[in-house]
Amino acid sequence: MSDAAAKRAAKAIDALRRGWPVRFADVRGALTLVAIETGAIDDGAAVAGLLLSSARAATLKLANQFSAADVQLPVRIAPPSDLDATLALAIADPSLDLRYPYKGPFAAQPLEQPQAALAAMELAREAGLLPAFLIVDAQAEADVSAADIAAFQDANGLRIAARAKLPVAAAENAELVAYRSVADAADHVALVVGNRDGSPPVVRLHSECLTGDVLSSLKCDCGPQLHEALHQIADAQWGVLLYLRQEGRGIGLVNKLRAYALQDQGFDTVDANIRLGFAIDARDFSVAAQMLRLLAIENVRLLTNNPEKVAGLEAEGIAVVERLPLKIAANPHNTHYLATKRDRTGHSL
């Protein structure tokens, strides 16, 4: 992992979140972009176009135009003559479609820097922003490439930053271990419970869910899963809860709330993520594998209903010697959510 490359990506993420221009380069040139969600439209930075995810382009009926012939590529459109901040956000955000139903028609333009555009979509996800940009003629505050983003996403830069005893309600004999990486500002943590011996620990990979873990949301099963996992780990000889800072299956809190708004409009969790321009599940379980390696753990009994977590750990060299189910009762608000996890993402319930 290149620390310099990862830091370039981290600087670009910070610039995007602040609404500053970022230059994305590939072998065919470069695009200077401002995130629609955070940027401003003013006379100081002429807008040459808008860059939208392929999913958003499909919703806007751009998928059959020449510049969208590859359905996986982002789409560049000409800026409407009446473009302002309100219209730009309405174009970018599918959760606003019922509020602003009349948009377009839009003219697609040639996308001459496809790899730079794809890198921008990925960095928007890392920044927790909508994958939608203004293409501007302005001086960039940061420069980044796809290789820089890959370096940023490399979990090998993870290290243990601090650890301390932390008695919790489920187990008084527990230690909290905090991790940091060279570039990523998110601090992942592991709660190690019980007395370590030679047996494989019971391990739970739990992705951060503010709404479920803290506010006891009834829309998901995250809060009950967290507490049930802690009790099952406490009942074992020893175990580890990995708390991964990957809110909303890796799309961030704000985008998760947009997905909730789309669910209120009739879309399930899978289609909501896709409509926003993200993967069905954008989490990176290699981070969890690296956290376990730093604790000298190579074999686990994994507490999960998600086959992707098993595959993700095993792909990184962590042996899952047993998968333990996590049974949670449904409620009237999350029955459809749980059925979607079962039917569309292969969860066992």
C-alpha positions in Angstrom: 0.0 0.0 0.0 1.3 3.5 -0.9 0.7 5.9 1.9 1.1 8.8 -0.5 -1.5 7.4 -2.8 -3.9 6.7 0.0 -3.4 10.2 1.4 -4.2 11.7 -2.0 -7.5 9.8 -2.0 -8.2 11.0 1.6 -7.5 14.6 0.6 -9.9 14.2 -2.4 -12.6 12.8 -0.2 -12.3 15.8 2.2 -12.4 18.2 -0.8 -15.6 16.5 -2.2 -17.3 16.7 1.2 -16.4 20.4 1.4 -17.8 21.1 -2.1 -14.3 21.8 -3.6 -13.3 20.8 -7.1 -11.3 17.5 -7.5 -9.4 16.5 -10.6 -9.9 12.8 -11.6 -7.3 11.6 -14.0 -7.0 8.5 -16.3 -4.9 7.6 -19.4 -7.4 9.4 -21.6 -7.4 12.7 -19.8 -9.0 14.2 -16.7 -12.3 15.5 -15.3 -12.5 18.3 -12.8 -15.6 17.6 -10.7 -17.6 19.1 -7.9 -20.0 16.9 -5.9 -23.6 18.2 -6.7 -24.6 17.5 -3.1 -22.0 19.8 -1.5 -20.8 22.1 -4.3 -22.0 25.5 -5.5 -23.0 26.8 -8.9 -21.6 30.2 -9.5 -19.9 32.3 -12.1 -16.5 31.4 -10.9 -16.7 27.8 -12.1 -18.4 27.4 -15.4 -20.4 24.1 -15.6 -19.5 22.1 -18.7 -21.7 19.2 -17.9 -23.1 16.8 -15.3 -21.8 13.3 -14.5 -24.4 10.8 -13.3 -24.3 7.2 -12.3 -25.5 4.6 -14.8 -28.4 3.8 -12.6 -29.5 7.4 -12.4 -29.1 7.8 -16.1 -31.4 4.8 -16.7 -34.1 6.4 -14.4 -33.8 9.6 -16.5 -34.3 7.6 -19.7 -30.7 8.2 -20.9 -29.7 4.5 -21.1 -30.2 4.2 -24.8 -28.3 7.3 -25.9 -24.9 6.9 -27.5 -22.8 7.9 -24.6 -24.6 5.4 -22.4 -24.1 2.4 -24.7 -22.1 0.7 -21.9 -24.7 0.3 -19.2 -22.1 0.2 -16.5 -20.5 3.5 -17.3 -21.5 6.8 -15.8 -23.2 9.2 -18.2 -22.3 12.8 -19.0 -25.1 15.2 -19.9 -25.2 18.8 -21.0 -26.1 21.3 -18.3 -29.7 22.5 -18.7 -29.9 26.2 -19.5 -31.8 26.9 -16.2 -29.4 24.9 -14.0 -29.3 26.0 -10.4 -28.6 24.2 -7.1 -32.2 23.1 -6.7 -32.4 21.6 -10.2 -29.0 20.0 -9.9 -29.9 18.2 -6.7 -33.3 17.1 -8.2 -31.4 15.6 -11.2 -29.0 13.8 -8.9 -31.2 12.5 -6.0 -33.8 9.9 -6.9 -35.4 10.2 -3.5 -36.6 13.6 -4.7 -38.4 12.4 -7.8 -41.9 12.6 -6.4 -41.2 16.2 -5.3 -39.7 17.2 -8.6 -41.2 14.9 -11.2 -40.7 17.0 -14.3 -37.1 17.0 -15.4 -35.4 16.9 -18.8 -35.2 16.0 -21.6 -31.4 15.8 -21.2 -28.8 15.5 -23.9 -26.1 13.0 -23.4 -22.5 14.0 -24.3 -19.5 11.8 -25.2 -17.7 10.5 -22.1 -14.0 10.7 -23.0 -12.6 9.8 -19.6 -14.5 6.7 -18.6 -12.1 5.4 -16.0 -11.8 8.8 -14.4 -15.7 8.9 -14.3 -15.8 5.4 -12.7 -13.2 6.5 -10.1 -15.4 9.5 -9.2 -18.4 7.3 -8.6 -16.4 5.1 -6.2 -14.9 8.0 -4.4 -18.4 9.5 -3.9 -19.4 6.4 -2.1 -16.3 6.5 0.1 -17.2 10.1 0.9 -20.8 9.2 1.7 -22.1 11.4 -1.1 -24.5 10.9 -4.0 -22.6 9.7 -7.1 -23.4 12.8 -9.1 -21.1 15.7 -10.1 -20.8 19.0 -11.9 -18.1 19.0 -14.5 -16.4 22.3 -14.1 -13.7 24.5 -15.5 -11.9 25.4 -12.3 -8.7 24.9 -10.4 -8.8 21.6 -8.5 -8.1 21.5 -4.7 -7.1 17.8 -5.0 -5.9 15.4 -7.7 -6.7 11.7 -7.6 -6.6 8.5 -9.7 -8.2 5.1 -9.6 -4.9 3.7 -8.3 -5.0 6.2 -5.4 -8.5 5.1 -4.5 -7.5 1.5 -4.6 -4.6 2.3 -2.2 -7.0 4.1 0.1 -9.3 1.0 0.2 -6.4 -1.4 0.9 -6.9 -2.6 4.5 -3.2 -3.4 5.0 -2.7 0.1 6.5 -4.8 -0.8 9.5 -3.2 -0.8 12.9 -4.3 -1.1 16.5 -4.3 2.4 18.0 -5.5 1.8 21.5 -7.1 -0.8 23.8 -8.7 -0.8 27.2 -10.8 -3.0 29.5 -14.5 -2.3 29.0 -17.1 -4.2 31.0 -20.4 -4.2 29.2 -23.9 -5.4 30.1 -23.5 -8.7 28.3 -20.0 -9.4 29.7 -18.0 -7.7 32.4 -14.8 -9.4 31.2 -14.3 -7.5 27.9 -11.7 -5.4 26.2 -12.3 -2.8 23.5 -9.6 -2.5 20.8 -9.6 0.5 18.5 -8.1 0.5 15.0 -6.9 3.3 12.6 -5.6 3.3 9.1 -3.2 5.6 7.3 -5.9 7.4 5.4 -9.4 6.4 6.6 -10.9 8.6 9.3 -13.3 5.9 10.4 -12.1 4.1 13.6 -13.2 0.5 13.6 -13.4 -1.3 16.9 -13.3 -4.9 18.2 -14.8 -6.0 21.5 -12.9 -9.0 22.8 -15.0 -11.0 25.3 -14.0 -13.8 27.7 -10.9 -15.7 28.3 -8.9 -16.5 25.2 -7.8 -20.1 24.7 -6.8 -22.3 21.8 -10.4 -22.7 20.5 -11.7 -20.7 17.5 -13.6 -17.6 18.9 -17.3 -16.9 18.2 -17.0 -13.8 16.0 -19.7 -11.4 14.8 -19.1 -8.8 12.0 -21.5 -6.0 12.8 -21.8 -3.0 10.5 -22.5 0.3 12.2 -26.2 1.2 12.2 -27.0 4.4 14.0 -30.7 4.1 13.5 -30.9 0.5 14.7 -28.1 0.2 17.2 -28.7 3.6 19.0 -32.2 4.7 18.1 -33.8 1.2 18.2 -35.2 1.5 14.7 -37.9 -1.0 13.8 -37.1 -0.8 10.0 -34.2 -3.2 10.3 -32.9 -6.0 12.6 -29.5 -4.4 13.4 -30.1 -3.4 17.0 -31.6 -6.8 18.1 -28.8 -8.6 16.1 -26.1 -6.6 17.9 -27.5 -7.4 21.4 -28.2 -11.0 20.6 -24.7 -11.4 19.2 -23.2 -9.9 22.3 -25.1 -12.4 24.5 -24.1 -15.4 22.3 -20.5 -14.3 22.4 -20.6 -13.9 26.2 -22.1 -17.4 26.5 -19.2 -18.9 24.5 -15.7 -19.6 25.9 -14.6 -16.4 24.2 -15.4 -14.3 21.2 -15.0 -11.0 19.3 -17.5 -8.5 18.1 -16.1 -6.5 15.2 -17.9 -3.2 14.9 -17.3 -2.0 11.3 -17.8 1.7 10.5 -19.7 0.9 7.2 -23.1 2.5 7.8 -25.9 1.6 5.4 -24.0 -1.4 3.9 -21.2 0.9 3.0 -23.1 3.9 1.5 -23.1 6.1 4.6 -25.8 7.5 6.9 -27.2 10.2 4.6 -27.5 7.9 1.6 -29.1 5.3 3.8 -31.8 7.8 4.8 -32.3 8.5 1.1 -32.7 4.7 0.6 -35.3 4.8 3.4 -37.1 7.5 1.6 -37.1 5.3 -1.6 -38.4 2.4 0.4 -41.3 4.6 1.5 -42.0 5.1 -2.2 -42.3 1.3 -2.7 -38.7 0.2 -3.5 -37.1 -2.6 -1.5 -33.6 -2.3 0.1 -31.9 -3.8 -3.0 -33.6 -1.6 -5.6 -33.2 1.5 -3.4 -29.5 1.1 -3.3 -29.3 0.5 -7.0 -31.5 3.4 -7.8 -29.2 5.7 -5.8 -26.3 4.5 -8.0 -24.6 2.1 -5.4 -23.9 -1.6 -5.2 -26.4 -3.8 -3.4 -23.8 -4.2 -0.7 -20.8 -1.9 -0.8 -19.1 -3.2 2.4 -15.5 -4.3 2.5 -15.1 -7.4 4.7 -11.3 -7.4 4.1 -11.2 -4.8 6.8 -12.7 -7.3 9.3 -10.1 -9.9 8.2 -7.3 -7.5 8.9 -8.7 -6.7 12.3 -8.8 -10.4 13.2 -5.2 -10.9 11.9 -4.0 -8.0 14.2 -5.5 -10.0 17.1 -3.7 -13.1 15.9 -7.0 -14.8 15.0 -7.0 -17.0 11.9 -9.9 -19.4 12.6 -13.4 -18.3 13.7 -16.9 -19.6 14.4 -18.8 -16.9 12.5 -22.1 -15.7 13.9 -24.0 -14.6 10.7 -26.9 -15.3 8.4 -25.0 -13.6 5.5 -23.1 -15.9 3.1 -21.1 -12.9 1.8 -19.5 -12.5 5.2 -18.3 -16.1 5.1 -17.0 -15.7 1.6 -15.4 -12.3 2.4 -13.4 -13.6 5.3 -12.3 -16.8 3.6 -11.2 -14.9 0.6 -8.8 -13.0 2.9 -7.4 -16.2 4.5 -9.6 -16.3 7.7 -10.9 -19.9 8.0 -14.6 -20.0 9.0 -14.7 -23.4 10.8 -18.4 -23.1 11.6 -21.3 -20.7 10.7 -23.6 -20.0 13.6 -27.1 -18.6 12.8 -28.5 -15.5 14.4 -32.2 -15.7 14.8 -34.2 -12.5 15.3 -38.0 -12.2 15.5 -39.6 -10.0 12.8 -41.9 -7.0 13.5 -44.5 -5.4 11.3 -42.1 -2.7 10.2 -39.2 -5.0 9.0 -41.0 -8.1 7.7 -40.5 -7.0 4.1 -36.9 -6.0 4.8 -36.1 -9.4 6.2 -37.9 -11.1 3.3 -35.8 -9.1 0.8 -32.6 -10.1 2.6 -33.7 -13.8 2.3 -34.9 -13.7 -1.3 -32.6 -11.3 -3.0 -29.3 -11.5 -1.1 -29.3 -15.1 0.1 -29.5 -14.5 3.9 -30.8 -17.4 6.0 -33.4 -16.3 8.5 
